[in-house]
């Protein structure tokens, strides 16, 4: 499974190639809809990281923090994070963590996933970031926790089964095909 950061990188590269607007806020919403599409069409998420419910909708925190320095500005290919570093902790607190470093290589992304990303980005290009925020706020997965979110509660995660079930039952919300 491709790390969310590398899916995000591919979205950025593809958006720049097509001259589409892409900033961190829109990137987060595209990750949400691409993951939802993957859940509906394949039964599997496109990345393993969970998404959280934030004030402006779904966010993959790791990806957000890598690109937050660009604020509302466009993210260019030259800004892409080329390495993903993970610390892998052992069973004991005394163990030193192992380090896993993965290099971003778009050629390693499954061709079916690339096609799904491209089709979704093409379709959702007509929406600006705040249109997508408004749409995600209408989904019950976010709306049901709105009060907690607006009061600043952290760590509220989306559940992939809930996302899949919602989009399976609400084809009109599959904006990547409508």
C-alpha positions as a Markdown table, in Angstrom:
| # | Residue | x | y | z |
|---|---|---|---|---|
| 1 | Unk | 0.0 | 0.0 | 0.0 |
| 2 | Unk | 1.3 | 3.4 | -0.9 |
| 3 | Unk | 2.0 | 5.8 | 2.0 |
| 4 | Unk | -0.5 | 8.8 | 2.1 |
| 5 | Unk | 2.5 | 11.2 | 1.7 |
| 6 | Unk | 3.4 | 9.5 | -1.6 |
| 7 | Unk | -0.3 | 9.6 | -2.8 |
| 8 | Unk | -0.3 | 13.3 | -1.9 |
| 9 | Unk | 3.0 | 13.8 | -3.9 |
| 10 | Unk | 1.5 | 12.2 | -6.9 |
| 11 | Unk | -1.6 | 14.4 | -6.6 |
| 12 | Unk | 0.7 | 17.4 | -6.5 |
| 13 | Unk | 2.7 | 16.3 | -9.5 |
| 14 | Unk | -0.4 | 15.5 | -11.5 |
| 15 | Unk | -2.1 | 18.7 | -10.6 |
| 16 | Unk | 0.9 | 20.8 | -11.6 |
| 17 | Unk | 1.3 | 18.9 | -14.9 |
| 18 | Unk | -2.4 | 19.7 | -15.7 |
| 19 | Unk | -2.0 | 23.3 | -14.3 |
| 20 | Unk | -4.6 | 22.7 | -11.7 |
| 21 | Unk | -4.6 | 24.7 | -8.5 |
| 22 | Unk | -3.3 | 22.7 | -5.5 |
| 23 | Unk | -2.7 | 23.8 | -2.0 |
| 24 | Unk | -2.7 | 21.9 | 1.3 |
| 25 | Unk | -6.4 | 22.4 | 2.0 |
| 26 | Unk | -7.5 | 21.1 | -1.4 |
| 27 | Unk | -4.9 | 18.3 | -1.2 |
| 28 | Unk | -6.4 | 17.1 | 2.1 |
| 29 | Unk | -9.9 | 16.9 | 0.5 |
| 30 | Unk | -8.6 | 15.2 | -2.6 |
| 31 | Unk | -7.0 | 12.5 | -0.4 |
| 32 | Unk | -10.4 | 12.0 | 1.3 |
| 33 | Unk | -12.3 | 11.6 | -1.9 |
| 34 | Unk | -9.6 | 9.4 | -3.6 |
| 35 | Unk | -9.6 | 7.2 | -0.5 |
| 36 | Unk | -13.4 | 7.0 | -0.5 |
| 37 | Unk | -13.4 | 6.1 | -4.2 |
| 38 | Unk | -10.8 | 3.4 | -3.6 |
| 39 | Unk | -13.0 | 2.0 | -0.7 |
| 40 | Unk | -16.1 | 1.9 | -2.9 |
| 41 | Unk | -14.4 | 0.6 | -6.1 |
| 42 | Unk | -11.9 | -1.9 | -4.7 |
| 43 | Unk | -13.0 | -2.4 | -1.1 |
| 44 | Unk | -9.6 | -1.3 | 0.1 |
| 45 | Unk | -8.1 | 2.1 | 1.2 |
| 46 | Unk | -5.5 | 3.6 | -1.1 |
| 47 | Unk | -3.3 | 4.4 | 1.9 |
| 48 | Unk | -3.0 | 2.9 | 5.4 |
| 49 | Unk | -2.9 | 6.2 | 7.4 |
| 50 | Unk | -6.1 | 7.3 | 9.0 |
| 51 | Unk | -7.8 | 10.6 | 8.4 |
| 52 | Unk | -8.9 | 12.9 | 11.2 |
| 53 | Unk | -11.9 | 15.2 | 11.5 |
| 54 | Unk | -10.6 | 18.8 | 11.7 |
| 55 | Unk | -12.4 | 22.1 | 11.5 |
| 56 | Unk | -12.0 | 22.2 | 7.7 |
| 57 | Unk | -12.9 | 18.6 | 7.2 |
| 58 | Unk | -10.8 | 15.5 | 6.6 |
| 59 | Unk | -7.1 | 15.6 | 7.1 |
| 60 | Unk | -4.2 | 13.1 | 7.0 |
| 61 | Unk | -2.1 | 14.8 | 9.8 |
| 62 | Unk | 1.2 | 13.5 | 8.5 |
| 63 | Unk | 0.6 | 15.0 | 5.1 |
| 64 | Unk | -0.8 | 18.2 | 6.5 |
| 65 | Unk | 2.3 | 18.8 | 8.6 |
| 66 | Unk | 4.7 | 18.1 | 5.7 |
| 67 | Unk | 2.9 | 20.8 | 3.6 |
| 68 | Unk | 1.5 | 23.3 | 6.2 |
| 69 | Unk | 4.4 | 25.7 | 5.6 |
| 70 | Unk | 2.8 | 26.6 | 2.3 |
| 71 | Unk | -0.4 | 27.8 | 3.9 |
| 72 | Unk | -3.0 | 28.7 | 1.3 |
| 73 | Unk | -0.3 | 29.0 | -1.4 |
| 74 | Unk | 0.2 | 26.6 | -4.3 |
| 75 | Unk | 2.4 | 23.6 | -3.8 |
| 76 | Unk | 4.9 | 23.0 | -6.7 |
| 77 | Unk | 6.7 | 19.9 | -7.7 |
| 78 | Unk | 9.9 | 21.3 | -6.2 |
| 79 | Unk | 8.2 | 21.4 | -2.8 |
| 80 | Unk | 7.5 | 17.7 | -2.8 |
| 81 | Unk | 8.8 | 15.7 | 0.2 |
| 82 | Unk | 11.0 | 13.0 | -1.3 |
| 83 | Unk | 11.5 | 10.8 | 1.8 |
| 84 | Unk | 9.2 | 9.3 | 4.4 |
| 85 | Unk | 11.0 | 8.4 | 7.7 |
| 86 | Unk | 9.3 | 6.1 | 10.2 |
| 87 | Unk | 10.5 | 5.2 | 13.6 |
| 88 | Unk | 9.7 | 1.6 | 14.5 |
| 89 | Unk | 9.7 | 1.0 | 18.2 |
| 90 | Unk | 10.4 | -2.4 | 19.8 |
| 91 | Unk | 8.5 | -4.1 | 22.6 |
| 92 | Unk | 10.6 | -2.6 | 25.4 |
| 93 | Unk | 11.0 | 1.1 | 26.3 |
| 94 | Unk | 14.8 | 0.4 | 26.5 |
| 95 | Unk | 15.0 | -0.6 | 22.8 |
| 96 | Unk | 16.3 | 1.9 | 20.4 |
| 97 | Unk | 13.8 | 2.4 | 17.5 |
| 98 | Unk | 14.6 | 1.2 | 14.1 |
| 99 | Unk | 14.5 | 3.7 | 11.3 |
| 100 | Unk | 12.7 | 3.0 | 8.0 |
| 101 | Unk | 13.4 | 5.5 | 5.2 |
| 102 | Unk | 11.3 | 5.2 | 2.0 |
| 103 | Unk | 12.1 | 7.2 | -1.1 |
| 104 | Unk | 9.3 | 8.7 | -3.2 |
| 105 | Unk | 9.2 | 7.2 | -6.6 |
| 106 | Unk | 6.0 | 7.7 | -8.6 |
| 107 | Unk | 6.9 | 4.6 | -10.7 |
| 108 | Unk | 6.2 | 2.5 | -7.6 |
| 109 | Unk | 2.6 | 3.6 | -7.4 |
| 110 | Unk | 0.3 | 0.9 | -8.7 |
| 111 | Unk | -1.0 | 1.9 | -12.2 |
| 112 | Unk | -4.6 | 1.3 | -11.2 |
| 113 | Unk | -4.1 | 3.6 | -8.3 |
| 114 | Unk | -2.5 | 6.2 | -10.5 |
| 115 | Unk | -5.5 | 6.1 | -12.9 |
| 116 | Unk | -7.9 | 6.4 | -10.0 |
| 117 | Unk | -6.0 | 9.4 | -8.6 |
| 118 | Unk | -5.8 | 11.1 | -12.0 |
| 119 | Unk | -9.5 | 10.6 | -12.8 |
| 120 | Unk | -10.6 | 11.9 | -9.4 |
| 121 | Unk | -8.3 | 14.9 | -9.6 |
| 122 | Unk | -9.6 | 15.7 | -13.1 |
| 123 | Unk | -13.2 | 15.4 | -12.0 |
| 124 | Unk | -12.8 | 17.4 | -8.7 |
| 125 | Unk | -10.7 | 20.2 | -10.3 |
| 126 | Unk | -13.9 | 22.2 | -10.9 |
| 127 | Unk | -14.3 | 22.6 | -7.1 |
| 128 | Unk | -12.2 | 24.9 | -5.1 |
| 129 | Unk | -10.9 | 23.9 | -1.7 |
| 130 | Unk | -13.7 | 25.5 | 0.2 |
| 131 | Unk | -16.4 | 23.9 | -2.0 |
| 132 | Unk | -14.9 | 20.6 | -1.0 |
| 133 | Unk | -14.8 | 21.6 | 2.6 |
| 134 | Unk | -18.5 | 22.4 | 2.5 |
| 135 | Unk | -19.3 | 19.1 | 0.8 |
| 136 | Unk | -17.3 | 17.1 | 3.4 |
| 137 | Unk | -19.1 | 19.0 | 6.2 |
| 138 | Unk | -22.4 | 17.6 | 4.9 |
| 139 | Unk | -21.3 | 14.0 | 5.3 |
| 140 | Unk | -22.6 | 12.5 | 8.5 |
| 141 | Unk | -19.1 | 11.2 | 9.5 |
| 142 | Unk | -18.0 | 14.8 | 10.0 |
| 143 | Unk | -21.4 | 16.4 | 10.8 |
| 144 | Unk | -22.1 | 14.0 | 13.7 |
| 145 | Unk | -19.0 | 15.2 | 15.4 |
| 146 | Unk | -19.3 | 18.8 | 14.5 |
| 147 | Unk | -19.8 | 20.1 | 18.0 |
| 148 | Unk | -16.8 | 18.2 | 19.3 |
| 149 | Unk | -14.7 | 19.4 | 16.4 |
| 150 | Unk | -15.7 | 23.0 | 16.8 |
| 151 | Unk | -14.9 | 22.9 | 20.5 |
| 152 | Unk | -11.4 | 21.8 | 19.6 |
| 153 | Unk | -11.5 | 18.1 | 20.4 |
| 154 | Unk | -8.5 | 16.4 | 18.8 |
| 155 | Unk | -7.9 | 12.9 | 17.5 |
| 156 | Unk | -11.4 | 12.2 | 16.1 |
| 157 | Unk | -10.7 | 9.7 | 13.3 |
| 158 | Unk | -12.6 | 8.7 | 10.3 |
| 159 | Unk | -13.4 | 5.0 | 10.0 |
| 160 | Unk | -12.9 | 3.4 | 6.6 |
| 161 | Unk | -15.8 | 1.1 | 7.0 |
| 162 | Unk | -18.1 | 4.0 | 7.8 |
| 163 | Unk | -16.8 | 5.9 | 4.8 |
| 164 | Unk | -17.3 | 3.0 | 2.5 |
| 165 | Unk | -20.8 | 2.3 | 3.8 |
| 166 | Unk | -21.8 | 6.0 | 3.5 |
| 167 | Unk | -20.6 | 6.3 | -0.1 |
| 168 | Unk | -22.0 | 2.8 | -1.1 |
| 169 | Unk | -25.4 | 4.0 | 0.2 |
| 170 | Unk | -25.3 | 7.5 | -1.2 |
| 171 | Unk | -24.2 | 7.3 | -4.8 |
| 172 | Unk | -25.1 | 11.0 | -5.2 |
| 173 | Unk | -22.2 | 11.8 | -2.9 |
| 174 | Unk | -19.8 | 10.1 | -5.2 |
| 175 | Unk | -18.8 | 13.4 | -6.7 |
| 176 | Unk | -16.0 | 11.8 | -8.6 |
| 177 | Unk | -18.6 | 10.3 | -11.0 |
| 178 | Unk | -21.5 | 12.8 | -10.9 |
